[in-house]
């Protein structure tokens, strides 16, 4: 025969404990919901710097695509879709380049200097080396973005991760696309 008083005795204190602890848990959750754990201005300025750096990096990569397309017109059909993705990445980070491929190659030298490697104007003499140079630039940038994920707030980290993954896909398309 079951004892009905025993389960009731256990449920009472648990319910009271929950009611006593719940407001404290909610207060703690509300206090720890911040992005960076530091002062509000510190986290957002670091995020702004990271976003601006990512935009400059994408614009620098765009310069490389423009230089290769201008020097190796036979690759334009293969590179234009990847270039347009890089334009979208720059815009997502706050960059302001135009997406018109006809205007960009001539405008490439007038773009604001970036943290990207300077040899963007130098294009190798054959298609294979030109594609390998773009793949190396995409790989280096994707790796740098992946390493930066831990130091930025959530939304920017998601954007960086997405763009880094797209860069890795570009590397594949540039190196293995015809295989």
N, CA and C of each residue as an Amber inpcrd file, in Angstrom:
protein
   537
   0.8280000  -1.1630000   0.0000000   0.0000000   0.0000000   0.0000000
   0.8920000   1.2520000   0.0000000   0.7000000   2.1830000  -0.9570000
   1.5370000   3.3850000  -1.0300000   1.1890000   4.3780000   0.0640000
   2.1550000   5.1380000   0.4340000   1.9740000   6.1750000   1.4390000
   1.8000000   7.5080000   0.7280000   0.6210000   8.0550000   0.6760000
   0.3820000   9.2980000  -0.0580000   1.0380000  10.5170000   0.5890000
   1.3500000  10.4830000   1.8410000   1.9080000  11.6680000   2.4820000
   3.3790000  11.9040000   2.1090000   4.1050000  10.8680000   1.7980000
   5.5140000  11.0140000   1.4870000   5.7580000  11.8430000   0.2150000
   5.0930000  11.5520000  -0.9310000   5.3270000  12.3760000  -2.1150000
   4.9180000  13.8330000  -1.9050000   3.8840000  14.0800000  -1.1610000
   3.4810000  15.4570000  -0.9100000   4.5260000  16.2060000  -0.1060000
   5.0980000  15.5450000   0.8240000   6.0980000  16.1950000   1.6580000
   7.3100000  16.6130000   0.8190000   7.6680000  15.8180000  -0.1710000
   8.8060000  16.1500000  -1.0250000   8.4720000  17.2640000  -2.0080000
   7.2650000  17.2820000  -2.5630000   6.9310000  18.2710000  -3.5790000
   6.8120000  19.6720000  -2.9900000   6.3960000  19.8090000  -1.7540000
   6.2520000  21.1240000  -1.1270000   7.5690000  21.8820000  -1.0350000
   8.5610000  21.3220000  -0.4150000   9.8250000  22.0510000  -0.2820000
  10.4860000  22.3300000  -1.6420000  10.3660000  21.4250000  -2.5860000
  10.9630000  21.6690000  -3.8960000  10.3100000  22.8710000  -4.5660000
   9.0170000  22.9490000  -4.4870000   8.3050000  24.0580000  -5.1060000
   8.6840000  25.3730000  -4.4360000   8.7410000  25.3790000  -3.1240000
   9.1330000  26.5870000  -2.4000000  10.5730000  26.9740000  -2.7240000
  11.4450000  25.9790000  -2.8190000  12.8380000  26.2610000  -3.1620000
  12.9270000  26.8750000  -4.5430000  12.1760000  26.3310000  -5.4660000
  12.1760000  26.8560000  -6.8220000  11.6670000  28.2890000  -6.8370000
  10.6120000  28.5520000  -6.1190000  10.0710000  29.9150000  -6.0740000
  11.0420000  30.8760000  -5.4130000  11.8280000  30.3960000  -4.4730000
  12.7950000  31.2610000  -3.8030000  14.0340000  31.4960000  -4.6700000
  14.4300000  30.5030000  -5.4620000  15.6440000  30.5990000  -6.2560000
  15.3900000  31.2410000  -7.6200000  14.2150000  31.0920000  -8.1770000
  13.9340000  31.5800000  -9.5360000  14.2000000  33.0690000  -9.7080000
  13.7510000  33.9520000  -8.8310000  14.0610000  35.3720000  -9.0400000
  15.5630000  35.6660000  -9.0290000  16.2960000  34.9780000  -8.1740000
  17.7470000  35.1880000  -8.1440000  18.3890000  34.6990000  -9.4340000
  17.9280000  33.5740000  -9.9590000  18.4760000  33.0510000 -11.2120000
  18.1720000  33.9910000 -12.3630000  16.9600000  34.5280000 -12.3920000
  16.6150000  35.4820000 -13.4480000  17.4460000  36.7530000 -13.3410000
  17.6980000  37.2000000 -12.1470000  18.5080000  38.4030000 -11.9680000
  19.9370000  38.1590000 -12.4400000  20.4880000  37.0030000 -12.1160000
  21.8350000  36.6840000 -12.5720000  21.9020000  36.5580000 -14.0790000
  20.8950000  35.9490000 -14.6810000  20.8600000  35.8160000 -16.1300000
  20.8080000  37.1810000 -16.7800000  20.0230000  38.0710000 -16.2410000
  19.9260000  39.4190000 -16.7920000  21.2270000  40.1880000 -16.6490000
  21.9720000  39.9250000 -15.6010000  23.2230000  40.6470000 -15.3840000
  24.3580000  40.1520000 -16.2540000  24.2940000  38.9020000 -16.7060000
  25.4090000  38.3560000 -17.4690000  25.1080000  38.2590000 -18.9520000
  24.1420000  38.9610000 -19.4570000  23.7630000  38.8380000 -20.8580000
  24.5640000  39.7000000 -21.7960000  25.5840000  40.4230000 -21.3330000
  26.3420000  41.3160000 -22.1930000  27.1960000  40.5800000 -23.1990000
  27.6800000  41.3330000 -24.2200000  28.4830000  40.7630000 -25.2850000
  29.8840000  40.4070000 -24.8420000  30.5920000  41.3680000 -24.2440000
  32.0230000  41.1960000 -24.0760000  32.4760000  41.0450000 -22.6360000
  31.6560000  41.3940000 -21.6890000  32.0570000  41.2990000 -20.3020000
  32.8480000  42.5060000 -19.8430000  33.2730000  43.3730000 -20.7670000
  34.0160000  44.5700000 -20.4160000  33.0980000  45.7680000 -20.4970000
  33.6510000  46.9670000 -20.4340000  32.8440000  48.1570000 -20.5880000
  32.1550000  48.1800000 -21.9420000  30.9730000  48.7610000 -21.9990000
  30.1590000  48.7240000 -23.2190000  30.8820000  49.3430000 -24.4000000
  31.5520000  50.4490000 -24.2170000  32.2450000  51.0970000 -25.3220000
  33.4370000  50.2940000 -25.8220000  34.0940000  49.5610000 -24.9250000
  35.2730000  48.7820000 -25.2940000  34.9130000  47.6750000 -26.2770000
  33.8670000  46.9100000 -26.0100000  33.4640000  45.8110000 -26.8760000
  33.0000000  46.2820000 -28.2380000  32.2330000  47.3640000 -28.2560000
  31.7200000  47.8300000 -29.5390000  32.8180000  48.4620000 -30.3740000
  33.7840000  49.1460000 -29.7600000  34.8560000  49.7290000 -30.5540000
  35.7620000  48.6400000 -31.1080000  35.9970000  47.5810000 -30.3510000
  36.7900000  46.4640000 -30.8650000  36.0470000  45.7910000 -32.0160000
  34.7410000  45.6550000 -31.8650000  33.9370000  45.0630000 -32.9350000
  33.9390000  45.9620000 -34.1660000  33.8630000  47.2760000 -33.9500000
  33.9010000  48.2070000 -35.0800000  35.2340000  48.1250000 -35.8070000
  36.3120000  48.0180000 -35.0500000  37.6370000  47.8940000 -35.6740000
  37.7420000  46.5870000 -36.4540000  37.2460000  45.5050000 -35.8840000
  37.2990000  44.2100000 -36.5640000  36.4550000  44.2330000 -37.8330000
  35.2980000  44.8750000 -37.7630000  34.4190000  44.9790000 -38.9360000
  35.0850000  45.8140000 -40.0230000  35.6970000  46.9300000 -39.6520000
  36.3760000  47.7930000 -40.6330000  37.5600000  47.0540000 -41.2550000
  38.3080000  46.3150000 -40.4440000  39.4390000  45.5450000 -40.9610000
  38.9470000  44.4820000 -41.9450000  37.8430000  43.8080000 -41.6160000
  37.2950000  42.7810000 -42.5070000  36.8230000  43.4060000 -43.8180000
  36.2290000  44.5970000 -43.7570000  35.8000000  45.2800000 -44.9810000
  37.0060000  45.6320000 -45.8380000  38.0640000  46.1590000 -45.2100000
  39.2890000  46.4960000 -45.9650000  39.9160000  45.2500000 -46.5800000
  39.9310000  44.1740000 -45.8230000  40.4930000  42.9290000 -46.3490000
  39.7030000  42.4400000 -47.5610000  38.3870000  42.5060000 -47.4750000
  37.5630000  42.0870000 -48.6110000  37.7860000  42.9990000 -49.8150000
  37.9270000  44.2970000 -49.5570000  38.1900000  45.2220000 -50.6570000
  39.5630000  44.9650000 -51.2740000  40.5400000  44.6100000 -50.4540000
  41.8580000  44.2600000 -50.9810000  41.7990000  43.0010000 -51.8310000
  41.0240000  42.0200000 -51.3920000  40.8390000  40.8020000 -52.1730000
  40.1210000  41.1200000 -53.4810000  39.1820000  42.0240000 -53.4090000
  38.4720000  42.4550000 -54.6110000  39.4340000  43.0830000 -55.6210000
  40.3890000  43.8490000 -55.1270000  41.4180000  44.4200000 -56.0030000
  42.1910000  43.3210000 -56.7250000  42.5000000  42.2650000 -56.0110000
  43.2250000  41.1450000 -56.6340000  42.3910000  40.5020000 -57.7240000
  41.1050000  40.2720000 -57.4430000  40.2240000  39.7100000 -58.4660000
  40.1730000  40.6280000 -59.6840000  40.0210000  41.9330000 -59.4490000
  39.9590000  42.8900000 -60.5520000  41.2360000  42.8730000 -61.3820000
  42.3810000  42.8000000 -60.7130000  43.6580000  42.7840000 -61.4290000
  43.7900000  41.5260000 -62.2820000  43.3860000  40.3810000 -61.7500000
  43.4780000  39.1350000 -62.5140000  42.5060000  39.1600000 -63.6910000
  41.2940000  39.6520000 -63.4630000  40.3180000  39.7230000 -64.5560000
  40.8090000  40.6590000 -65.6520000  41.4250000  41.7750000 -65.2650000
  41.9280000  42.7180000 -66.2590000  43.1140000  42.1340000 -67.0280000
  43.9980000  41.4230000 -66.3440000  45.1940000  40.8890000 -66.9870000
  44.9380000  39.5700000 -67.7150000  43.9910000  38.8000000 -67.2400000
  43.6990000  37.4870000 -67.8200000  42.2160000  37.4150000 -68.1800000
  41.7740000  38.0990000 -69.2400000  40.3450000  38.1520000 -69.5840000
  39.7130000  36.7910000 -69.8450000  40.5130000  35.8050000 -70.1900000
  39.9760000  34.4660000 -70.3950000  39.4300000  33.8420000 -69.1200000
  39.8440000  34.3420000 -67.9760000  39.3710000  33.8220000 -66.6860000
  38.1410000  34.5680000 -66.1580000  37.7430000  35.6190000 -66.8510000
  36.6690000  36.4840000 -66.3420000  35.3800000  35.7130000 -66.0640000
  34.9960000  34.8380000 -66.9570000  33.7600000  34.0710000 -66.7530000
  33.8050000  33.2030000 -65.5160000  34.9480000  32.6430000 -65.2370000
  35.1130000  31.7880000 -64.0580000  35.2110000  32.6080000 -62.7770000
  35.8370000  33.7900000 -62.8600000  36.0950000  34.5800000 -61.6610000
  34.9770000  35.5420000 -61.2850000  34.1670000  35.9560000 -62.2430000
  33.1340000  36.9540000 -61.9340000  32.1930000  36.5380000 -60.8070000
  31.6780000  35.3070000 -60.7830000  30.7880000  34.9300000 -59.6610000
  31.4940000  34.9970000 -58.3070000  32.7670000  34.5950000 -58.2750000
  33.5220000  34.6550000 -57.0120000  33.7700000  36.1040000 -56.6250000
  34.0700000  36.9320000 -57.6080000  34.2910000  38.3530000 -57.3710000
  33.0320000  39.0000000 -56.8040000  31.8940000  38.6640000 -57.3630000
  30.6340000  39.2350000 -56.8700000  30.3660000  38.8300000 -55.4220000
  30.7590000  37.6170000 -55.0570000  30.6430000  37.1970000 -53.6560000
  31.5390000  38.0590000 -52.7650000  32.7370000  38.3500000 -53.2280000
  33.6560000  39.1790000 -52.4460000  33.0810000  40.5890000 -52.2900000
  32.4160000  41.0960000 -53.3280000  31.7520000  42.4010000 -53.2270000
  30.6900000  42.3560000 -52.1330000  29.8950000  41.2930000 -52.1160000
  28.8540000  41.1560000 -51.0870000  29.4770000  41.0540000 -49.6910000
  30.6020000  40.3730000 -49.5930000  31.2770000  40.2750000 -48.2900000
  31.7390000  41.6510000 -47.8210000  32.3370000  42.4240000 -48.7190000
  32.7950000  43.7690000 -48.3530000  31.6160000  44.6160000 -47.8920000
  30.5090000  44.5310000 -48.5910000  29.3150000  45.2900000 -48.1990000
  28.7670000  44.8310000 -46.8640000  28.7880000  43.5290000 -46.6160000
  28.2800000  43.0020000 -45.3430000  29.0890000  43.5290000 -44.1650000
  30.3770000  43.7820000 -44.3990000  31.2360000  44.3300000 -43.3470000
  31.2230000  45.8500000 -43.3210000  30.4850000  46.4640000 -44.2370000
  30.3900000  47.9170000 -44.2450000  31.2340000  48.5940000 -45.3050000
  31.8380000  47.8350000 -46.2000000  32.6230000  48.4150000 -47.2940000
  31.6900000  49.0180000 -48.3310000  32.2140000  49.8880000 -49.1790000
  31.3390000  50.5770000 -50.1260000  31.7640000  50.5160000 -51.5710000
  32.3860000  49.4270000 -51.9910000  32.8080000  49.3250000 -53.3920000
  31.6240000  49.0660000 -54.3030000  31.7250000  49.4960000 -55.5320000
  30.6980000  49.2040000 -56.5360000  30.8900000  47.7840000 -57.0390000
  29.8070000  47.1790000 -57.5010000  29.9050000  45.7990000 -57.9550000
  30.0610000  45.6980000 -59.4600000  30.0940000  46.7940000 -60.1710000
  30.1990000  46.7580000 -61.6150000  31.5840000  46.2910000 -62.0420000
  31.6860000  45.1150000 -62.6820000  33.0000000  44.6260000 -63.0590000
  33.6650000  45.4880000 -64.1200000  32.9010000  46.1980000 -64.9290000
  33.5170000  47.0170000 -65.9650000  34.1810000  48.2560000 -65.3750000
  33.6230000  48.7920000 -64.2860000  34.1970000  49.9880000 -63.6800000
  35.3140000  49.6550000 -62.6970000  35.2620000  48.4740000 -62.0940000
  36.2000000  48.1560000 -61.0220000  37.6460000  48.0000000 -61.4540000
  37.9630000  47.3150000 -62.5550000  39.3790000  47.1710000 -62.8660000
  40.0890000  48.5080000 -63.0420000  39.4240000  49.4900000 -63.6420000
  40.0720000  50.7860000 -63.7980000  40.0970000  51.5540000 -62.4860000
  39.1530000  51.2630000 -61.5800000  39.0820000  51.9710000 -60.3090000
  39.9670000  51.3270000 -59.2400000  40.4920000  50.1500000 -59.5060000
  41.2470000  49.4220000 -58.4880000  42.4190000  50.2130000 -57.9140000
  43.2100000  50.9420000 -58.7100000  44.3240000  51.6580000 -58.1050000
  43.9020000  52.7830000 -57.1790000  42.6970000  53.3250000 -57.3150000
  42.2790000  54.4540000 -56.4980000  41.5880000  54.0480000 -55.2100000
  41.5060000  52.7630000 -54.9370000  40.8400000  52.2760000 -53.7360000
  41.7180000  52.5730000 -52.5270000  41.0600000  52.8010000 -51.3910000
  41.7700000  53.0710000 -50.1520000  42.7250000  51.9320000 -49.8380000
  43.9320000  52.2330000 -49.4280000  44.8710000  51.1680000 -49.0920000
  44.3130000  50.2700000 -48.0020000  44.6610000  48.9960000 -48.0690000
  44.1370000  48.0570000 -47.0900000  45.2740000  47.2510000 -46.4770000
  44.8890000  46.3550000 -45.5770000  45.8770000  45.5060000 -44.9230000
  46.2640000  44.3270000 -45.8010000  45.7100000  44.2380000 -46.9990000
  46.0090000  43.1360000 -47.8950000  47.4050000  43.2800000 -48.4720000
  47.9440000  42.1880000 -48.9660000  49.2730000  42.2480000 -49.5440000
  49.3300000  43.2120000 -50.7230000  50.4310000  43.9160000 -50.8750000
  50.5930000  44.9090000 -51.9270000  50.6680000  44.3350000 -53.3300000
  51.0930000  43.0760000 -53.5430000  51.2610000  42.6120000 -54.9070000
  49.9530000  42.3520000 -55.6420000  48.8650000  43.0120000 -55.2620000
  47.5930000  42.7780000 -55.9300000  47.6300000  43.2410000 -57.3830000
  48.4810000  44.2200000 -57.7230000  48.5610000  44.7070000 -59.0910000
  49.4030000  43.7820000 -59.9550000  50.2530000  42.9600000 -59.3580000
  51.0940000  42.0430000 -60.1120000  50.3490000  40.7390000 -60.3210000
  50.1240000  40.4120000 -61.6000000  49.3990000  39.1890000 -61.9300000
  50.3660000  38.2600000 -62.6590000  50.4320000  37.0010000 -62.2450000
  51.3050000  36.0500000 -62.9310000  50.9660000  35.9350000 -64.4180000
  51.9390000  35.4650000 -65.1710000  51.8090000  35.4230000 -66.6210000
  50.9180000  34.3240000 -67.1780000  50.5340000  33.3340000 -66.3850000
  49.6440000  32.3020000 -66.9240000  48.4320000  32.1130000 -66.0240000
  47.4120000  31.4850000 -66.5880000  46.1400000  31.3210000 -65.8770000
  46.3060000  30.5000000 -64.5920000  47.0740000  29.4180000 -64.6780000
  47.2230000  28.5430000 -63.5130000  47.8400000  29.2750000 -62.3280000
  48.8840000  30.0470000 -62.5790000  49.5290000  30.7930000 -61.4990000
  48.6500000  31.9240000 -60.9790000  47.8870000  32.5460000 -61.8790000
  46.9740000  33.6130000 -61.4540000  45.8990000  33.0530000 -60.5220000
  45.3540000  31.8850000 -60.8820000  44.3480000  31.2410000 -60.0330000
  44.9620000  30.7990000 -58.7000000  46.1930000  30.2920000 -58.7500000
  46.8560000  29.8650000 -57.5150000  47.1020000  31.0570000 -56.5940000
  47.4450000  32.2070000 -57.1650000  47.6440000  33.4110000 -56.3500000
  46.3540000  33.8630000 -55.6780000  45.2490000  33.8180000 -56.4270000
  43.9480000  34.1670000 -55.8300000  43.5710000  33.1660000 -54.7400000
  43.8040000  31.8860000 -55.0030000  43.4830000  30.8550000 -54.0090000
  44.2950000  31.0600000 -52.7390000  45.5670000  31.4070000 -52.8880000
  46.4050000  31.6460000 -51.7070000  45.9020000  32.8490000 -50.9180000
  45.4980000  33.9060000 -51.6150000  44.9690000  35.0940000 -50.9330000
  43.6650000  34.7640000 -50.2100000  42.7910000  34.0020000 -50.8600000
  41.5220000  33.5940000 -50.2340000  41.7880000  32.7260000 -49.0060000
  42.7240000  31.7920000 -49.1190000  43.0400000  30.8800000 -48.0050000
  43.5960000  31.6500000 -46.8160000  44.5260000  32.5500000 -47.0810000
  45.1330000  33.3370000 -46.0030000  44.0820000  34.1900000 -45.2940000
  43.2020000  34.8070000 -46.0560000  42.1670000  35.6560000 -45.4750000
  41.1460000  34.8200000 -44.6970000  40.7600000  33.6740000 -45.2300000
  39.8170000  32.7980000 -44.5150000  40.4210000  32.3220000 -43.2000000
  41.7120000  31.9820000 -43.2170000  42.3780000  31.5450000 -41.9850000
  42.4370000  32.6700000 -40.9610000  42.7510000  33.8720000 -41.4230000
  42.8330000  35.0210000 -40.5120000  41.4590000  35.3150000 -39.8960000
  40.4210000  35.2210000 -40.7010000  39.0650000  35.4720000 -40.1840000
  38.6550000  34.4000000 -39.1930000  39.0010000  33.1650000 -39.4590000
  38.6590000  32.0900000 -38.5240000  39.3580000  32.2910000 -37.1870000
  40.5970000  32.7620000 -37.2110000  41.3240000  33.0080000 -35.9640000
  40.7460000  34.1850000 -35.1890000  40.1140000  35.1190000 -35.8750000
  39.5720000  36.3100000 -35.2220000  38.2190000  36.0610000 -34.5590000
  37.6330000  34.9080000 -34.7500000  36.2830000  34.6430000 -34.2450000
  36.1460000  34.8000000 -32.7400000  37.1360000  34.3870000 -31.9890000
  37.0360000  34.4220000 -30.5340000  37.0410000  35.8130000 -29.9400000
  37.5340000  36.7880000 -30.6600000  37.6650000  38.1260000 -30.0990000
  36.5850000  39.1000000 -30.4860000  35.4990000  38.6200000 -31.1110000
  34.4360000  39.5270000 -31.5500000  33.0900000  39.0610000 -31.0080000
  32.1300000  39.9850000 -30.9060000  30.8050000  39.6100000 -30.4070000
  30.0840000  38.6370000 -31.3530000  29.0410000  38.0370000 -30.8580000
  28.3290000  36.9620000 -31.5400000  27.9420000  37.2140000 -32.9840000
  27.2480000  38.2910000 -33.2600000  26.7620000  38.5340000 -34.6230000
  27.9200000  38.7170000 -35.5970000  28.9250000  39.4540000 -35.2090000
  30.0900000  39.6400000 -36.0640000  30.8540000  38.3310000 -36.2150000
  30.9280000  37.5350000 -35.1620000  31.5900000  36.2350000 -35.2440000
  30.8760000  35.3380000 -36.2430000  29.5520000  35.3580000 -36.2270000
  28.8000000  34.5520000 -37.1950000  29.0720000  35.0140000 -38.6190000
  29.1150000  36.3290000 -38.8230000  29.4010000  36.8690000 -40.1520000
  30.8190000  36.4900000 -40.5930000  31.7950000  36.6550000 -39.7030000
  33.1710000  36.2710000 -40.0290000  33.2720000  34.7830000 -40.3640000
  32.5950000  33.9500000 -39.5890000  32.6290000  32.5090000 -39.8370000
  32.0120000  32.1750000 -41.1870000  30.9120000  32.8190000 -41.5010000
  30.2470000  32.5760000 -42.7800000  31.1260000  32.9950000 -43.9520000
  31.7400000  34.1660000 -43.8360000  32.5970000  34.6640000 -44.9110000
  33.8760000  33.8250000 -45.0040000  34.4000000  33.3730000 -43.8750000
  35.5740000  32.5010000 -43.9070000  35.2390000  31.1820000 -44.6020000
  34.0580000  30.6530000 -44.3340000  33.6390000  29.4190000 -45.0060000
  33.4720000  29.6470000 -46.5050000  32.9290000  30.7860000 -46.8790000
  32.8010000  31.1050000 -48.3050000  34.1790000  31.2220000 -48.9410000
  35.1260000  31.8160000 -48.2250000  36.4910000  31.9230000 -48.7360000
  37.1140000  30.5480000 -48.9390000  36.8660000  29.6310000 -48.0210000
  37.3750000  28.2690000 -48.1700000  36.7540000  27.5960000 -49.3920000
  35.4800000  27.8590000 -49.6300000  34.8330000  27.3220000 -50.8340000
  35.4420000  27.9420000 -52.0880000  35.7740000  29.2240000 -52.0320000
  36.4320000  29.8780000 -53.1700000  37.7740000  29.2240000 -53.4590000
  38.5140000  28.8990000 -52.3930000  39.8050000  28.2290000 -52.5770000
  39.5970000  26.9270000 -53.3390000  38.6100000  26.1620000 -52.9430000
  38.3170000  24.8970000 -53.6320000  37.9810000  25.1630000 -55.0920000
  37.1100000  26.1150000 -55.3420000  36.7010000  26.4050000 -56.7210000
  37.8580000  26.9210000 -57.5760000  38.7620000  27.6400000 -56.9590000
  39.9100000  28.1660000 -57.7050000  40.9550000  27.0860000 -57.9750000
  41.0880000  26.1170000 -57.0800000  42.1360000  25.1060000 -57.2440000
  41.6280000  23.8080000 -57.8470000  40.4100000  23.4340000 -57.5300000
  39.8800000  22.1380000 -57.9860000  38.6850000  22.2930000 -58.9080000
  38.3050000  23.5090000 -59.2280000  37.0820000  23.7580000 -59.9780000
  37.0060000  23.0580000 -61.3160000  38.1110000  22.9570000 -62.0450000
  38.0820000  22.3350000 -63.3670000  38.3560000  20.8410000 -63.3250000
  38.8060000  20.3470000 -62.1760000  39.2020000  18.9470000 -62.0990000
  38.0390000  17.9990000 -62.1880000
